[in-house]
Amino acid sequence: QIQFLLEQHATITRQRTKQPFSSAKIKLSEEILEDIKVRCCFISPFTRAQIYAENKLTSNESNGSFKEAASIDYPVDEDAMIHIPGIVREFACEALFAQNIDGRSIATLVLDSLLEV
């Protein structure tokens, strides 16, 4: 999920040249992806996620009522820096809460497991 979001939204600066991450054709290692998730990503409060979902459903344009989280730069090596937008940082963990057709998600599976203990 994080690799996909980076390809969709992030940019990379190499040797002072900025380009979309997708055109750089970089496949990050699992260790780097995990480090990005731990250091850069976070889960929004439920109310904020609801506001984002409502704005996304009602308008394809940004109307200014939803302020994105701050972007962050993540160093890949000596001459490469990934610019990770706030939208990636904030919504990379949404896959954990996405429900399948049975209404199950990773979160509900964990809760069900805890209830059986």
KANORBEL-V751036 format. One record per pair of residues at least 6 apart in sequence whose C-alpha atoms are under 8 Angstrom apart, sorted by sequence separation. I is the first residue (numbers start at 1). J is the second residue. If there is no record, write none. Layout:
I;J
I;J
This chain:
12;18
13;19
75;81
76;82
99;105
11;18
12;19
74;81
75;82
98;105
11;19
12;20
73;81
74;82
97;105
98;106
11;20
12;21
73;82
74;83
96;105
97;106
10;20
11;21
73;83
74;84
96;106
97;107
9;20
10;21
11;22
55;66
72;83
73;84
96;107
9;21
10;22
12;24
71;83
72;84
7;20
8;21
71;84
72;85
7;21
8;22
52;66
71;85
72;86
6;21
7;22
51;66
70;85
71;86
6;22
69;85
70;86
69;86
68;86
69;87
71;89
68;87
69;89
69;90
3;27
3;28
3;33
2;33
40;72
2;37
36;74
44;90
41;88
42;89
43;90
44;91
41;89
42;90
43;91
40;89
41;90
42;91
41;91
42;92
43;93
41;92
42;93
43;94
37;89
41;93
37;92
21;82
15;79
14;79
15;80
13;79
14;80
13;80
14;81
12;80
13;81
12;81
13;82
12;82
13;83
11;82
12;83
10;82
11;83
10;83
11;84
10;84
9;84
10;85
9;85
6;84
10;88
9;88
6;88
5;88
2;88
5;92
2;92
1;92
1;95
